Amino acid sequence: MKAVQLRQSILQAAVQGKLVPQNIHDEPASELLERIRQEKARLAKEGKIKKEKPLPPIIENEIPYD
């Protein structure tokens, strides 16, 4: 396997969460994201942080790997 292929394989495994042990007690990412959204909304309403601007959509050719 060439270095470039090895690097891509490692990146793919990292993105899929296969390089670290998984904890069965971890909450799903969707629940964590929802808690973060709620906390950010609360802080923005209280004036402690600025309201976030929406991110531009990701274009297909900007995705570096499958």
CHARMM-style PDB file with segment names, atoms N, HN, CA, C and O in Angstrom:
ATOM      1  N   MET     1       0.855  -1.176   0.000  1.00  0.00      PROA
ATOM      2  CA  MET     1       0.000   0.000   0.000  1.00  0.00      PROA
ATOM      3  C   MET     1       0.899   1.236   0.000  1.00  0.00      PROA
ATOM      4  O   MET     1       1.849   1.331   0.777  1.00  0.00      PROA
ATOM      5  N   LYS     2       0.585   2.161  -0.871  1.00  0.00      PROA
ATOM      6  HN  LYS     2      -0.187   2.084  -1.502  1.00  0.00      PROA
ATOM      7  CA  LYS     2       1.363   3.392  -0.965  1.00  0.00      PROA
ATOM      8  C   LYS     2       0.981   4.338   0.171  1.00  0.00      PROA
ATOM      9  O   LYS     2      -0.079   4.212   0.782  1.00  0.00      PROA
ATOM     10  N   ALA     3       1.873   5.283   0.432  1.00  0.00      PROA
ATOM     11  HN  ALA     3       2.735   5.385  -0.065  1.00  0.00      PROA
ATOM     12  CA  ALA     3       1.656   6.229   1.536  1.00  0.00      PROA
ATOM     13  C   ALA     3       0.361   7.012   1.357  1.00  0.00      PROA
ATOM     14  O   ALA     3      -0.360   7.244   2.327  1.00  0.00      PROA
ATOM     15  N   VAL     4       0.062   7.420   0.134  1.00  0.00      PROA
ATOM     16  HN  VAL     4       0.649   7.232  -0.654  1.00  0.00      PROA
ATOM     17  CA  VAL     4      -1.161   8.198  -0.118  1.00  0.00      PROA
ATOM     18  C   VAL     4      -2.394   7.349   0.186  1.00  0.00      PROA
ATOM     19  O   VAL     4      -3.349   7.828   0.798  1.00  0.00      PROA
ATOM     20  N   GLN     5      -2.368   6.090  -0.243  1.00  0.00      PROA
ATOM     21  HN  GLN     5      -1.592   5.701  -0.740  1.00  0.00      PROA
ATOM     22  CA  GLN     5      -3.498   5.196   0.023  1.00  0.00      PROA
ATOM     23  C   GLN     5      -3.646   4.927   1.520  1.00  0.00      PROA
ATOM     24  O   GLN     5      -4.758   4.880   2.045  1.00  0.00      PROA
ATOM     25  N   LEU     6      -2.517   4.750   2.194  1.00  0.00      PROA
ATOM     26  HN  LEU     6      -1.613   4.788   1.767  1.00  0.00      PROA
ATOM     27  CA  LEU     6      -2.542   4.527   3.637  1.00  0.00      PROA
ATOM     28  C   LEU     6      -3.144   5.728   4.355  1.00  0.00      PROA
ATOM     29  O   LEU     6      -3.970   5.576   5.256  1.00  0.00      PROA
ATOM     30  N   ARG     7      -2.728   6.914   3.952  1.00  0.00      PROA
ATOM     31  HN  ARG     7      -2.058   7.037   3.220  1.00  0.00      PROA
ATOM     32  CA  ARG     7      -3.256   8.146   4.557  1.00  0.00      PROA
ATOM     33  C   ARG     7      -4.765   8.229   4.358  1.00  0.00      PROA
ATOM     34  O   ARG     7      -5.497   8.543   5.297  1.00  0.00      PROA
ATOM     35  N   GLN     8      -5.236   7.951   3.146  1.00  0.00      PROA
ATOM     36  HN  GLN     8      -4.642   7.696   2.384  1.00  0.00      PROA
ATOM     37  CA  GLN     8      -6.674   8.005   2.861  1.00  0.00      PROA
ATOM     38  C   GLN     8      -7.428   6.969   3.700  1.00  0.00      PROA
ATOM     39  O   GLN     8      -8.511   7.249   4.214  1.00  0.00      PROA
ATOM     40  N   SER     9      -6.852   5.781   3.834  1.00  0.00      PROA
ATOM     41  HN  SER     9      -5.972   5.554   3.416  1.00  0.00      PROA
ATOM     42  CA  SER     9      -7.498   4.733   4.637  1.00  0.00      PROA
ATOM     43  C   SER     9      -7.609   5.151   6.099  1.00  0.00      PROA
ATOM     44  O   SER     9      -8.636   4.929   6.740  1.00  0.00      PROA
ATOM     45  N   ILE    10      -6.550   5.754   6.618  1.00  0.00      PROA
ATOM     46  HN  ILE    10      -5.716   5.934   6.098  1.00  0.00      PROA
ATOM     47  CA  ILE    10      -6.561   6.213   8.012  1.00  0.00      PROA
ATOM     48  C   ILE    10      -7.574   7.334   8.198  1.00  0.00      PROA
ATOM     49  O   ILE    10      -8.308   7.346   9.187  1.00  0.00      PROA
ATOM     50  N   LEU    11      -7.623   8.272   7.262  1.00  0.00      PROA
ATOM     51  HN  LEU    11      -7.027   8.262   6.459  1.00  0.00      PROA
ATOM     52  CA  LEU    11      -8.605   9.361   7.347  1.00  0.00      PROA
ATOM     53  C   LEU    11     -10.028   8.813   7.312  1.00  0.00      PROA
ATOM     54  O   LEU    11     -10.884   9.250   8.082  1.00  0.00      PROA
ATOM     55  N   GLN    12     -10.277   7.861   6.424  1.00  0.00      PROA
ATOM     56  HN  GLN    12      -9.582   7.507   5.799  1.00  0.00      PROA
ATOM     57  CA  GLN    12     -11.612   7.275   6.319  1.00  0.00      PROA
ATOM     58  C   GLN    12     -11.992   6.580   7.627  1.00  0.00      PROA
ATOM     59  O   GLN    12     -13.113   6.740   8.110  1.00  0.00      PROA
ATOM     60  N   ALA    13     -11.076   5.819   8.195  1.00  0.00      PROA
ATOM     61  HN  ALA    13     -10.166   5.689   7.802  1.00  0.00      PROA
ATOM     62  CA  ALA    13     -11.343   5.136   9.465  1.00  0.00      PROA
ATOM     63  C   ALA    13     -11.591   6.148  10.579  1.00  0.00      PROA
ATOM     64  O   ALA    13     -12.454   5.931  11.430  1.00  0.00      PROA
ATOM     65  N   ALA    14     -10.846   7.246  10.582  1.00  0.00      PROA
ATOM     66  HN  ALA    14     -10.145   7.422   9.891  1.00  0.00      PROA
ATOM     67  CA  ALA    14     -11.020   8.281  11.605  1.00  0.00      PROA
ATOM     68  C   ALA    14     -12.396   8.921  11.496  1.00  0.00      PROA
ATOM     69  O   ALA    14     -13.070   9.125  12.506  1.00  0.00      PROA
ATOM     70  N   VAL    15     -12.810   9.234  10.287  1.00  0.00      PROA
ATOM     71  HN  VAL    15     -12.262   9.068   9.467  1.00  0.00      PROA
ATOM     72  CA  VAL    15     -14.121   9.862  10.074  1.00  0.00      PROA
ATOM     73  C   VAL    15     -15.239   8.921  10.521  1.00  0.00      PROA
ATOM     74  O   VAL    15     -16.270   9.374  11.019  1.00  0.00      PROA
ATOM     75  N   GLN    16     -15.043   7.641  10.348  1.00  0.00      PROA
ATOM     76  HN  GLN    16     -14.205   7.273   9.944  1.00  0.00      PROA
ATOM     77  CA  GLN    16     -16.057   6.659  10.728  1.00  0.00      PROA
ATOM     78  C   GLN    16     -15.985   6.286  12.210  1.00  0.00      PROA
ATOM     79  O   GLN    16     -16.784   5.476  12.682  1.00  0.00      PROA
ATOM     80  N   GLY    17     -15.036   6.868  12.947  1.00  0.00      PROA
ATOM     81  HN  GLY    17     -14.387   7.526  12.564  1.00  0.00      PROA
ATOM     82  CA  GLY    17     -14.926   6.602  14.379  1.00  0.00      PROA
ATOM     83  C   GLY    17     -14.334   5.250  14.711  1.00  0.00      PROA
ATOM     84  O   GLY    17     -14.587   4.707  15.786  1.00  0.00      PROA
ATOM     85  N   LYS    18     -13.551   4.703  13.804  1.00  0.00      PROA
ATOM     86  HN  LYS    18     -13.345   5.144  12.931  1.00  0.00      PROA
ATOM     87  CA  LYS    18     -13.009   3.358  14.002  1.00  0.00      PROA
ATOM     88  C   LYS    18     -11.619   3.347  14.633  1.00  0.00      PROA
ATOM     89  O   LYS    18     -11.040   2.276  14.810  1.00  0.00      PROA
ATOM     90  N   LEU    19     -11.073   4.507  14.975  1.00  0.00      PROA
ATOM     91  HN  LEU    19     -11.543   5.378  14.831  1.00  0.00      PROA
ATOM     92  CA  LEU    19      -9.722   4.561  15.531  1.00  0.00      PROA
ATOM     93  C   LEU    19      -9.707   4.685  17.050  1.00  0.00      PROA
ATOM     94  O   LEU    19      -8.640   4.651  17.662  1.00  0.00      PROA
ATOM     95  N   VAL    20     -10.870   4.827  17.657  1.00  0.00      PROA
ATOM     96  HN  VAL    20     -11.737   4.855  17.160  1.00  0.00      PROA
ATOM     97  CA  VAL    20     -10.947   4.958  19.112  1.00  0.00      PROA
ATOM     98  C   VAL    20     -11.973   3.964  19.650  1.00  0.00      PROA
ATOM     99  O   VAL    20     -12.901   3.582  18.937  1.00  0.00      PROA
ATOM    100  N   PRO    21     -11.810   3.547  20.898  1.00  0.00      PROA
ATOM    101  CA  PRO    21     -12.807   2.638  21.482  1.00  0.00      PROA
ATOM    102  C   PRO    21     -14.165   3.335  21.599  1.00  0.00      PROA
ATOM    103  O   PRO    21     -14.234   4.534  21.870  1.00  0.00      PROA
ATOM    104  N   GLN    22     -15.230   2.582  21.395  1.00  0.00      PROA
ATOM    105  HN  GLN    22     -15.174   1.608  21.175  1.00  0.00      PROA
ATOM    106  CA  GLN    22     -16.575   3.126  21.484  1.00  0.00      PROA
ATOM    107  C   GLN    22     -17.155   2.829  22.866  1.00  0.00      PROA
ATOM    108  O   GLN    22     -16.992   1.726  23.389  1.00  0.00      PROA
ATOM    109  N   ASN    23     -17.829   3.811  23.451  1.00  0.00      PROA
ATOM    110  HN  ASN    23     -17.962   4.707  23.026  1.00  0.00      PROA
ATOM    111  CA  ASN    23     -18.468   3.656  24.754  1.00  0.00      PROA
ATOM    112  C   ASN    23     -19.963   3.472  24.529  1.00  0.00      PROA
ATOM    113  O   ASN    23     -20.618   4.354  23.973  1.00  0.00      PROA
ATOM    114  N   ILE    24     -20.506   2.342  24.951  1.00  0.00      PROA
ATOM    115  HN  ILE    24     -19.974   1.625  25.402  1.00  0.00      PROA
ATOM    116  CA  ILE    24     -21.930   2.077  24.727  1.00  0.00      PROA
ATOM    117  C   ILE    24     -22.831   3.028  25.510  1.00  0.00      PROA
ATOM    118  O   ILE    24     -24.026   3.115  25.229  1.00  0.00      PROA
ATOM    119  N   HSD    25     -22.278   3.736  26.482  1.00  0.00      PROA
ATOM    120  HN  HSD    25     -21.307   3.665  26.711  1.00  0.00      PROA
ATOM    121  CA  HSD    25     -23.070   4.661  27.292  1.00  0.00      PROA
ATOM    122  C   HSD    25     -23.092   6.077  26.712  1.00  0.00      PROA
ATOM    123  O   HSD    25     -23.791   6.946  27.234  1.00  0.00      PROA
ATOM    124  N   ASP    26     -22.340   6.314  25.645  1.00  0.00      PROA
ATOM    125  HN  ASP    26     -21.772   5.608  25.221  1.00  0.00      PROA
ATOM    126  CA  ASP    26     -22.360   7.630  25.006  1.00  0.00      PROA
ATOM    127  C   ASP    26     -23.728   7.882  24.388  1.00  0.00      PROA
ATOM    128  O   ASP    26     -24.348   6.977  23.829  1.00  0.00      PROA
ATOM    129  N   GLU    27     -24.188   9.124  24.498  1.00  0.00      PROA
ATOM    130  HN  GLU    27     -23.685   9.859  24.952  1.00  0.00      PROA
ATOM    131  CA  GLU    27     -25.460   9.462  23.875  1.00  0.00      PROA
ATOM    132  C   GLU    27     -25.261   9.596  22.365  1.00  0.00      PROA
ATOM    133  O   GLU    27     -24.147   9.860  21.912  1.00  0.00      PROA
ATOM    134  N   PRO    28     -26.316   9.419  21.589  1.00  0.00      PROA
ATOM    135  CA  PRO    28     -26.198   9.595  20.142  1.00  0.00      PROA
ATOM    136  C   PRO    28     -25.800  11.034  19.809  1.00  0.00      PROA
ATOM    137  O   PRO    28     -26.147  11.967  20.533  1.00  0.00      PROA
ATOM    138  N   ALA    29     -25.083  11.199  18.727  1.00  0.00      PROA
ATOM    139  HN  ALA    29     -24.801  10.441  18.139  1.00  0.00      PROA
ATOM    140  CA  ALA    29     -24.636  12.528  18.315  1.00  0.00      PROA
ATOM    141  C   ALA    29     -25.819  13.460  18.092  1.00  0.00      PROA
ATOM    142  O   ALA    29     -25.723  14.656  18.369  1.00  0.00      PROA
ATOM    143  N   SER    30     -26.931  12.930  17.596  1.00  0.00      PROA
ATOM    144  HN  SER    30     -27.008  11.959  17.371  1.00  0.00      PROA
ATOM    145  CA  SER    30     -28.103  13.768  17.344  1.00  0.00      PROA
ATOM    146  C   SER    30     -28.614  14.407  18.639  1.00  0.00      PROA
ATOM    147  O   SER    30     -29.037  15.563  18.633  1.00  0.00      PROA
ATOM    148  N   GLU    31     -28.577  13.662  19.748  1.00  0.00      PROA
ATOM    149  HN  GLU    31     -28.234  12.723  19.752  1.00  0.00      PROA
ATOM    150  CA  GLU    31     -29.017  14.213  21.035  1.00  0.00      PROA
ATOM    151  C   GLU    31     -28.038  15.263  21.546  1.00  0.00      PROA
ATOM    152  O   GLU    31     -28.449  16.296  22.075  1.00  0.00      PROA
ATOM    153  N   LEU    32     -26.754  15.000  21.390  1.00  0.00      PROA
ATOM    154  HN  LEU    32     -26.420  14.161  20.960  1.00  0.00      PROA
ATOM    155  CA  LEU    32     -25.741  15.972  21.801  1.00  0.00      PROA
ATOM    156  C   LEU    32     -25.888  17.261  20.999  1.00  0.00      PROA
ATOM    157  O   LEU    32     -25.844  18.352  21.567  1.00  0.00      PROA
ATOM    158  N   LEU    33     -26.064  17.143  19.686  1.00  0.00      PROA
ATOM    159  HN  LEU    33     -26.100  16.257  19.225  1.00  0.00      PROA
ATOM    160  CA  LEU    33     -26.223  18.334  18.846  1.00  0.00      PROA
ATOM    161  C   LEU    33     -27.462  19.133  19.242  1.00  0.00      PROA
ATOM    162  O   LEU    33     -27.435  20.364  19.251  1.00  0.00      PROA
ATOM    163  N   GLU    34     -28.538  18.438  19.566  1.00  0.00      PROA
ATOM    164  HN  GLU    34     -28.560  17.439  19.559  1.00  0.00      PROA
ATOM    165  CA  GLU    34     -29.760  19.134  19.980  1.00  0.00      PROA
ATOM    166  C   GLU    34     -29.539  19.883  21.291  1.00  0.00      PROA
ATOM    167  O   GLU    34     -30.007  21.013  21.433  1.00  0.00      PROA
ATOM    168  N   ARG    35     -28.838  19.285  22.249  1.00  0.00      PROA
ATOM    169  HN  ARG    35     -28.457  18.367  22.134  1.00  0.00      PROA
ATOM    170  CA  ARG    35     -28.530  19.982  23.510  1.00  0.00      PROA
ATOM    171  C   ARG    35     -27.656  21.205  23.253  1.00  0.00      PROA
ATOM    172  O   ARG    35     -27.849  22.252  23.871  1.00  0.00      PROA
ATOM    173  N   ILE    36     -26.697  21.072  22.343  1.00  0.00      PROA
ATOM    174  HN  ILE    36     -26.540  20.222  21.841  1.00  0.00      PROA
ATOM    175  CA  ILE    36     -25.824  22.202  22.004  1.00  0.00      PROA
ATOM    176  C   ILE    36     -26.642  23.320  21.364  1.00  0.00      PROA
ATOM    177  O   ILE    36     -26.469  24.489  21.709  1.00  0.00      PROA
ATOM    178  N   ARG    37     -27.540  22.967  20.426  1.00  0.00      PROA
ATOM    179  HN  ARG    37     -27.680  22.018  20.145  1.00  0.00      PROA
ATOM    180  CA  ARG    37     -28.397  23.983  19.782  1.00  0.00      PROA
ATOM    181  C   ARG    37     -29.240  24.729  20.817  1.00  0.00      PROA
ATOM    182  O   ARG    37     -29.358  25.954  20.770  1.00  0.00      PROA
ATOM    183  N   GLN    38     -29.821  23.981  21.745  1.00  0.00      PROA
ATOM    184  HN  GLN    38     -29.725  22.986  21.784  1.00  0.00      PROA
ATOM    185  CA  GLN    38     -30.661  24.599  22.769  1.00  0.00      PROA
ATOM    186  C   GLN    38     -29.847  25.538  23.655  1.00  0.00      PROA
ATOM    187  O   GLN    38     -30.298  26.639  23.973  1.00  0.00      PROA
ATOM    188  N   GLU    39     -28.659  25.110  24.052  1.00  0.00      PROA
ATOM    189  HN  GLU    39     -28.293  24.216  23.794  1.00  0.00      PROA
ATOM    190  CA  GLU    39     -27.797  25.942  24.900  1.00  0.00      PROA
ATOM    191  C   GLU    39     -27.364  27.206  24.161  1.00  0.00      PROA
ATOM    192  O   GLU    39     -27.352  28.290  24.744  1.00  0.00      PROA
ATOM    193  N   LYS    40     -27.009  27.074  22.885  1.00  0.00      PROA
ATOM    194  HN  LYS    40     -27.019  26.193  22.412  1.00  0.00      PROA
ATOM    195  CA  LYS    40     -26.604  28.242  22.099  1.00  0.00      PROA
ATOM    196  C   LYS    40     -27.771  29.219  21.940  1.00  0.00      PROA
ATOM    197  O   LYS    40     -27.590  30.433  22.031  1.00  0.00      PROA
ATOM    198  N   ALA    41     -28.972  28.678  21.701  1.00  0.00      PROA
ATOM    199  HN  ALA    41     -29.119  27.692  21.628  1.00  0.00      PROA
ATOM    200  CA  ALA    41     -30.147  29.537  21.558  1.00  0.00      PROA
ATOM    201  C   ALA    41     -30.409  30.293  22.856  1.00  0.00      PROA
ATOM    202  O   ALA    41     -30.726  31.482  22.832  1.00  0.00      PROA
ATOM    203  N   ARG    42     -30.276  29.609  23.981  1.00  0.00      PROA
ATOM    204  HN  ARG    42     -30.018  28.643  24.001  1.00  0.00      PROA
ATOM    205  CA  ARG    42     -30.484  30.252  25.281  1.00  0.00      PROA
ATOM    206  C   ARG    42     -29.457  31.358  25.503  1.00  0.00      PROA
ATOM    207  O   ARG    42     -29.812  32.459  25.924  1.00  0.00      PROA
ATOM    208  N   LEU    43     -28.188  31.073  25.222  1.00  0.00      PROA
ATOM    209  HN  LEU    43     -27.899  30.179  24.880  1.00  0.00      PROA
ATOM    210  CA  LEU    43     -27.129  32.071  25.417  1.00  0.00      PROA
ATOM    211  C   LEU    43     -27.303  33.262  24.478  1.00  0.00      PROA
ATOM    212  O   LEU    43     -27.036  34.399  24.866  1.00  0.00      PROA
ATOM    213  N   ALA    44     -27.746  33.012  23.249  1.00  0.00      PROA
ATOM    214  HN  ALA    44     -27.962  32.088  22.934  1.00  0.00      PROA
ATOM    215  CA  ALA    44     -27.982  34.104  22.304  1.00  0.00      PROA
ATOM    216  C   ALA    44     -29.149  34.969  22.782  1.00  0.00      PROA
ATOM    217  O   ALA    44     -29.096  36.195  22.687  1.00  0.00      PROA
ATOM    218  N   LYS    45     -30.195  34.334  23.291  1.00  0.00      PROA
ATOM    219  HN  LYS    45     -30.238  33.338  23.368  1.00  0.00      PROA
ATOM    220  CA  LYS    45     -31.360  35.067  23.792  1.00  0.00      PROA
ATOM    221  C   LYS    45     -30.983  35.947  24.981  1.00  0.00      PROA
ATOM    222  O   LYS    45     -31.508  37.049  25.137  1.00  0.00      PROA
ATOM    223  N   GLU    46     -30.069  35.452  25.819  1.00  0.00      PROA
ATOM    224  HN  GLU    46     -29.642  34.556  25.692  1.00  0.00      PROA
ATOM    225  CA  GLU    46     -29.610  36.215  26.982  1.00  0.00      PROA
ATOM    226  C   GLU    46     -28.572  37.271  26.603  1.00  0.00      PROA
ATOM    227  O   GLU    46     -28.164  38.069  27.447  1.00  0.00      PROA
ATOM    228  N   GLY    47     -28.149  37.279  25.352  1.00  0.00      PROA
ATOM    229  HN  GLY    47     -28.480  36.630  24.667  1.00  0.00      PROA
ATOM    230  CA  GLY    47     -27.171  38.262  24.896  1.00  0.00      PROA
ATOM    231  C   GLY    47     -25.736  37.931  25.269  1.00  0.00      PROA
ATOM    232  O   GLY    47     -24.857  38.787  25.175  1.00  0.00      PROA
ATOM    233  N   LYS    48     -25.494  36.716  25.683  1.00  0.00      PROA
ATOM    234  HN  LYS    48     -26.208  36.020  25.759  1.00  0.00      PROA
ATOM    235  CA  LYS    48     -24.144  36.319  26.087  1.00  0.00      PROA
ATOM    236  C   LYS    48     -23.279  35.940  24.888  1.00  0.00      PROA
ATOM    237  O   LYS    48     -22.054  36.044  24.943  1.00  0.00      PROA
ATOM    238  N   ILE    49     -23.919  35.500  23.806  1.00  0.00      PROA
ATOM    239  HN  ILE    49     -24.914  35.416  23.761  1.00  0.00      PROA
ATOM    240  CA  ILE    49     -23.201  35.210  22.564  1.00  0.00      PROA
ATOM    241  C   ILE    49     -24.011  35.768  21.403  1.00  0.00      PROA
ATOM    242  O   ILE    49     -25.207  36.026  21.533  1.00  0.00      PROA
ATOM    243  N   LYS    50     -23.343  35.951  20.262  1.00  0.00      PROA
ATOM    244  HN  LYS    50     -22.371  35.742  20.157  1.00  0.00      PROA
ATOM    245  CA  LYS    50     -24.045  36.415  19.067  1.00  0.00      PROA
ATOM    246  C   LYS    50     -24.747  35.237  18.405  1.00  0.00      PROA
ATOM    247  O   LYS    50     -24.306  34.091  18.502  1.00  0.00      PROA
ATOM    248  N   LYS    51     -25.852  35.547  17.728  1.00  0.00      PROA
ATOM    249  HN  LYS    51     -26.210  36.478  17.649  1.00  0.00      PROA
ATOM    250  CA  LYS    51     -26.563  34.514  16.994  1.00  0.00      PROA
ATOM    251  C   LYS    51     -25.695  34.083  15.816  1.00  0.00      PROA
ATOM    252  O   LYS    51     -25.111  34.921  15.129  1.00  0.00      PROA
ATOM    253  N   GLU    52     -25.613  32.777  15.587  1.00  0.00      PROA
ATOM    254  HN  GLU    52     -26.087  32.096  16.145  1.00  0.00      PROA
ATOM    255  CA  GLU    52     -24.783  32.234  14.516  1.00  0.00      PROA
ATOM    256  C   GLU    52     -25.388  32.489  13.150  1.00  0.00      PROA
ATOM    257  O   GLU    52     -26.602  32.404  12.964  1.00  0.00      PROA
ATOM    258  N   LYS    53     -24.512  32.807  12.187  1.00  0.00      PROA
ATOM    259  HN  LYS    53     -23.526  32.876  12.339  1.00  0.00      PROA
ATOM    260  CA  LYS    53     -24.954  32.920  10.800  1.00  0.00      PROA
ATOM    261  C   LYS    53     -24.957  31.515  10.201  1.00  0.00      PROA
ATOM    262  O   LYS    53     -24.086  30.708  10.528  1.00  0.00      PROA
ATOM    263  N   PRO    54     -25.920  31.207   9.330  1.00  0.00      PROA
ATOM    264  CA  PRO    54     -25.931  29.868   8.725  1.00  0.00      PROA
ATOM    265  C   PRO    54     -24.713  29.668   7.819  1.00  0.00      PROA
ATOM    266  O   PRO    54     -24.251  30.603   7.166  1.00  0.00      PROA
ATOM    267  N   LEU    55     -24.207  28.442   7.793  1.00  0.00      PROA
ATOM    268  HN  LEU    55     -24.582  27.683   8.324  1.00  0.00      PROA
ATOM    269  CA  LEU    55     -23.069  28.115   6.944  1.00  0.00      PROA
ATOM    270  C   LEU    55     -23.532  27.911   5.504  1.00  0.00      PROA
ATOM    271  O   LEU    55     -24.659  27.473   5.271  1.00  0.00      PROA
ATOM    272  N   PRO    56     -22.668  28.227   4.539  1.00  0.00      PROA
ATOM    273  CA  PRO    56     -23.042  27.960   3.142  1.00  0.00      PROA
ATOM    274  C   PRO    56     -23.090  26.456   2.904  1.00  0.00      PROA
ATOM    275  O   PRO    56     -22.407  25.697   3.592  1.00  0.00      PROA
ATOM    276  N   PRO    57     -23.893  26.017   1.931  1.00  0.00      PROA
ATOM    277  CA  PRO    57     -23.968  24.579   1.663  1.00  0.00      PROA
ATOM    278  C   PRO    57     -22.629  24.044   1.142  1.00  0.00      PROA
ATOM    279  O   PRO    57     -21.852  24.775   0.529  1.00  0.00      PROA
ATOM    280  N   ILE    58     -22.377  22.768   1.395  1.00  0.00      PROA
ATOM    281  HN  ILE    58     -23.009  22.174   1.894  1.00  0.00      PROA
ATOM    282  CA  ILE    58     -21.152  22.121   0.920  1.00  0.00      PROA
ATOM    283  C   ILE    58     -21.371  21.661  -0.514  1.00  0.00      PROA
ATOM    284  O   ILE    58     -22.368  21.011  -0.829  1.00  0.00      PROA
ATOM    285  N   ILE    59     -20.431  22.006  -1.368  1.00  0.00      PROA
ATOM    286  HN  ILE    59     -19.622  22.534  -1.113  1.00  0.00      PROA
ATOM    287  CA  ILE    59     -20.496  21.612  -2.771  1.00  0.00      PROA
ATOM    288  C   ILE    59     -19.819  20.250  -2.915  1.00  0.00      PROA
ATOM    289  O   ILE    59     -18.836  19.962  -2.232  1.00  0.00      PROA
ATOM    290  N   GLU    60     -20.353  19.415  -3.806  1.00  0.00      PROA
ATOM    291  HN  GLU    60     -21.152  19.649  -4.361  1.00  0.00      PROA
ATOM    292  CA  GLU    60     -19.860  18.039  -3.976  1.00  0.00      PROA
ATOM    293  C   GLU    60     -18.348  17.956  -4.141  1.00  0.00      PROA
ATOM    294  O   GLU    60     -17.719  17.080  -3.548  1.00  0.00      PROA
ATOM    295  N   ASN    61     -17.749  18.845  -4.931  1.00  0.00      PROA
ATOM    296  HN  ASN    61     -18.260  19.557  -5.413  1.00  0.00      PROA
ATOM    297  CA  ASN    61     -16.303  18.755  -5.181  1.00  0.00      PROA
ATOM    298  C   ASN    61     -15.467  19.228  -3.991  1.00  0.00      PROA
ATOM    299  O   ASN    61     -14.239  19.146  -4.041  1.00  0.00      PROA
ATOM    300  N   GLU    62     -16.098  19.719  -2.929  1.00  0.00      PROA
ATOM    301  HN  GLU    62     -17.095  19.785  -2.888  1.00  0.00      PROA
ATOM    302  CA  GLU    62     -15.378  20.120  -1.718  1.00  0.00      PROA
ATOM    303  C   GLU    62     -15.194  18.950  -0.743  1.00  0.00      PROA
ATOM    304  O   GLU    62     -14.462  19.074   0.240  1.00  0.00      PROA
ATOM    305  N   ILE    63     -15.843  17.836  -1.006  1.00  0.00      PROA
ATOM    306  HN  ILE    63     -16.437  17.735  -1.804  1.00  0.00      PROA
ATOM    307  CA  ILE    63     -15.760  16.671  -0.129  1.00  0.00      PROA
ATOM    308  C   ILE    63     -14.511  15.877  -0.510  1.00  0.00      PROA
ATOM    309  O   ILE    63     -14.426  15.362  -1.625  1.00  0.00      PROA
ATOM    310  N   PRO    64     -13.524  15.769   0.416  1.00  0.00      PROA
ATOM    311  CA  PRO    64     -12.251  15.150   0.052  1.00  0.00      PROA
ATOM    312  C   PRO    64     -12.258  13.621  -0.009  1.00  0.00      PROA
ATOM    313  O   PRO    64     -11.351  13.039  -0.605  1.00  0.00      PROA
ATOM    314  N   TYR    65     -13.247  12.950   0.586  1.00  0.00      PROA
ATOM    315  HN  TYR    65     -13.984  13.422   1.070  1.00  0.00      PROA
ATOM    316  CA  TYR    65     -13.259  11.483   0.586  1.00  0.00      PROA
ATOM    317  C   TYR    65     -14.683  10.997   0.742  1.00  0.00      PROA
ATOM    318  O   TYR    65     -15.577  11.758   1.113  1.00  0.00      PROA
ATOM    319  N   ASP    66     -14.885   9.718   0.452  1.00  0.00      PROA
ATOM    320  HN  ASP    66     -14.159   9.100   0.151  1.00  0.00      PROA
ATOM    321  CA  ASP    66     -16.232   9.120   0.506  1.00  0.00      PROA
ATOM    322  C   ASP    66     -16.619   8.745   1.903  1.00  0.00      PROA
ATOM    323  OT1 ASP    66     -17.716   8.233   2.124  1.00  0.00      PROA
TER     324      ASP     66
END
